[in-house]
């Protein structure tokens, strides 16, 4: 579970510390992040509104792939 310290830590630092010495997991997490970012980004504003997500939230939602 992330602590207050990890909440302000840059995402890449958190990823590297969590997955150190596991480049395959890092690559899979990165691909999942990019796929989620792309799929949510391609939705219309109306569709995003229907599911309760704003454009501002997309990066935060996609970053959950690293946790």
Phi and psi in degrees as GROMACS dihedral restraints (atoms count N, CA, C in turn):
[ dihedral_restraints ]
;  ai    aj    ak    al  type     phi  dphi    fc
    3     4     5     6     1   -65.3    20    10
    4     5     6     7     1   142.3    20    10
    6     7     8     9     1   -98.4    20    10
    7     8     9    10     1   178.5    20    10
    9    10    11    12     1   -60.6    20    10
   10    11    12    13     1   -33.8    20    10
   12    13    14    15     1   -65.3    20    10
   13    14    15    16     1   -42.5    20    10
   15    16    17    18     1   -72.5    20    10
   16    17    18    19     1   -21.9    20    10
   18    19    20    21     1   -67.6    20    10
   19    20    21    22     1   -30.6    20    10
   21    22    23    24     1   -99.8    20    10
   22    23    24    25     1    -6.0    20    10
   24    25    26    27     1   -72.2    20    10
   25    26    27    28     1   138.4    20    10
   27    28    29    30     1   -55.6    20    10
   28    29    30    31     1   143.5    20    10
   30    31    32    33     1   -57.5    20    10
   31    32    33    34     1   -42.2    20    10
   33    34    35    36     1   -65.7    20    10
   34    35    36    37     1   -37.4    20    10
   36    37    38    39     1   -64.6    20    10
   37    38    39    40     1   -42.7    20    10
   39    40    41    42     1   -61.7    20    10
   40    41    42    43     1   -42.7    20    10
   42    43    44    45     1   -62.7    20    10
   43    44    45    46     1   -47.5    20    10
   45    46    47    48     1   -65.7    20    10
   46    47    48    49     1   -38.6    20    10
   48    49    50    51     1   -68.3    20    10
   49    50    51    52     1   -39.2    20    10
   51    52    53    54     1   -71.2    20    10
   52    53    54    55     1   -38.5    20    10
   54    55    56    57     1  -112.1    20    10
   55    56    57    58     1    25.7    20    10
   57    58    59    60     1   -57.6    20    10
   58    59    60    61     1   137.5    20    10
   60    61    62    63     1    69.2    20    10
   61    62    63    64     1    20.5    20    10
   63    64    65    66     1  -136.3    20    10
   64    65    66    67     1    73.2    20    10
   66    67    68    69     1   -64.9    20    10
   67    68    69    70     1   -26.3    20    10
   69    70    71    72     1   -67.0    20    10
   70    71    72    73     1   -43.6    20    10
   72    73    74    75     1   -63.8    20    10
   73    74    75    76     1   -40.1    20    10
   75    76    77    78     1   -61.1    20    10
   76    77    78    79     1   -45.9    20    10
   78    79    80    81     1   -63.4    20    10
   79    80    81    82     1   -43.9    20    10
   81    82    83    84     1   -64.3    20    10
   82    83    84    85     1   -40.8    20    10
   84    85    86    87     1   -64.5    20    10
   85    86    87    88     1   -41.5    20    10
   87    88    89    90     1   -63.6    20    10
   88    89    90    91     1   -43.4    20    10
   90    91    92    93     1   -63.5    20    10
   91    92    93    94     1   -40.6    20    10
   93    94    95    96     1   -64.1    20    10
   94    95    96    97     1   -42.6    20    10
   96    97    98    99     1   -59.5    20    10
   97    98    99   100     1   -49.2    20    10
   99   100   101   102     1   -64.8    20    10
  100   101   102   103     1   -39.3    20    10
  102   103   104   105     1   -64.9    20    10
  103   104   105   106     1   -45.9    20    10
  105   106   107   108     1   -63.2    20    10
  106   107   108   109     1   -44.0    20    10
  108   109   110   111     1   -59.1    20    10
  109   110   111   112     1   -44.0    20    10
  111   112   113   114     1   -66.8    20    10
  112   113   114   115     1   -45.6    20    10
  114   115   116   117     1   -66.8    20    10
  115   116   117   118     1   -45.1    20    10
  117   118   119   120     1   -68.1    20    10
  118   119   120   121     1   -36.5    20    10
  120   121   122   123     1   -66.2    20    10
  121   122   123   124     1   -24.8    20    10
  123   124   125   126     1   -83.0    20    10
  124   125   126   127     1   -11.4    20    10
  126   127   128   129     1   -76.0    20    10
  127   128   129   130     1   150.8    20    10
  129   130   131   132     1   -73.1    20    10
  130   131   132   133     1   161.1    20    10
  132   133   134   135     1   -60.3    20    10
  133   134   135   136     1   -36.0    20    10
  135   136   137   138     1   -65.3    20    10
  136   137   138   139     1   -43.6    20    10
  138   139   140   141     1   -64.8    20    10
  139   140   141   142     1   -43.4    20    10
  141   142   143   144     1   -60.5    20    10
  142   143   144   145     1   -42.1    20    10
  144   145   146   147     1   -62.0    20    10
  145   146   147   148     1   -39.3    20    10
  147   148   149   150     1   -62.3    20    10
  148   149   150   151     1   -33.3    20    10
  150   151   152   153     1   -96.1    20    10
  151   152   153   154     1     4.3    20    10
  153   154   155   156     1    79.5    20    10
  154   155   156   157     1    31.2    20    10
  156   157   158   159     1  -124.9    20    10
  157   158   159   160     1   137.8    20    10
  159   160   161   162     1  -104.1    20    10
  160   161   162   163     1   164.7    20    10
  162   163   164   165     1   -58.1    20    10
  163   164   165   166     1   -34.0    20    10
  165   166   167   168     1   -62.5    20    10
  166   167   168   169     1   -31.0    20    10
  168   169   170   171     1   -80.7    20    10
  169   170   171   172     1   -14.5    20    10
  171   172   173   174     1   -58.6    20    10
  172   173   174   175     1   -47.5    20    10
  174   175   176   177     1   -63.4    20    10
  175   176   177   178     1   -38.7    20    10
  177   178   179   180     1   -65.2    20    10
  178   179   180   181     1   -40.7    20    10
  180   181   182   183     1   -66.2    20    10
  181   182   183   184     1   -45.1    20    10
  183   184   185   186     1   -65.1    20    10
  184   185   186   187     1   -32.8    20    10
  186   187   188   189     1   -68.0    20    10
  187   188   189   190     1   -16.2    20    10
  189   190   191   192     1   -64.3    20    10
  190   191   192   193     1   -15.7    20    10
  192   193   194   195     1   -64.7    20    10
  193   194   195   196     1   -21.9    20    10
  195   196   197   198     1   -87.4    20    10
  196   197   198   199     1    -9.7    20    10
